[in-house]
Amino acid sequence: MRIASILLIVWLIAGAFAAGQRGYYSGPVENCNQAATIAVTILAGPLNYLGMNPKIACQTPQPSK
């Protein structure tokens, strides 16, 4: 269990580092697309360095008229 926890932490750190290298932390998160892309990049972890470049397109619900 301890090894799995350490591997998970290292995996997420690698993803956070990859997101930082891509400049995702350089400004405020302005919409759902940016937040989702940052989250997926962090979850992808070291796969980012094998060529994976996850991007998410989402739409927030609009208020009814």
C-alpha positions in Angstrom: 0.0 0.0 0.0 2.8 2.4 0.8 4.5 1.9 -2.6 1.2 2.5 -4.4 0.8 5.8 -2.5 4.3 6.9 -3.3 3.8 6.0 -7.0 0.5 7.9 -7.1 2.1 11.0 -5.6 5.1 10.8 -8.0 2.6 10.4 -10.9 0.6 13.5 -10.0 3.8 15.5 -9.4 5.0 14.6 -12.9 1.6 15.8 -14.3 1.7 19.0 -12.4 5.2 19.6 -13.6 4.2 19.0 -17.2 1.3 21.4 -16.9 3.7 24.0 -15.5 6.0 23.5 -18.5 3.1 24.1 -20.9 2.4 27.4 -19.2 -1.0 26.5 -17.8 -0.3 28.2 -14.5 0.8 31.5 -16.0 -2.5 33.3 -15.7 -6.0 33.0 -14.1 -8.3 30.2 -15.2 -10.9 31.9 -17.3 -13.2 29.1 -18.3 -14.2 25.5 -18.0 -11.9 24.4 -20.9 -8.8 25.7 -19.1 -9.6 24.1 -15.8 -10.5 20.8 -17.3 -7.3 20.7 -19.5 -5.1 21.5 -16.4 -6.8 18.7 -14.4 -6.5 16.1 -17.2 -2.9 17.0 -17.8 -2.1 16.5 -14.1 -4.0 13.2 -14.1 -2.1 12.0 -17.2 1.1 12.3 -15.3 4.2 11.0 -17.1 2.2 10.1 -20.2 2.6 13.8 -21.1 6.2 13.1 -21.8 5.4 10.2 -24.1 3.5 12.5 -26.5 0.0 12.7 -24.8 -1.4 16.3 -25.0 -4.9 16.1 -23.4 -7.3 18.9 -24.1 -10.8 19.1 -22.9 -13.6 21.2 -24.4 -16.6 21.7 -22.2 -19.5 24.2 -21.9 -21.0 25.5 -18.7 -24.8 25.6 -18.6 -26.3 29.0 -19.5 -29.1 30.5 -17.3 -32.6 30.1 -18.7 -34.3 33.2 -20.1 
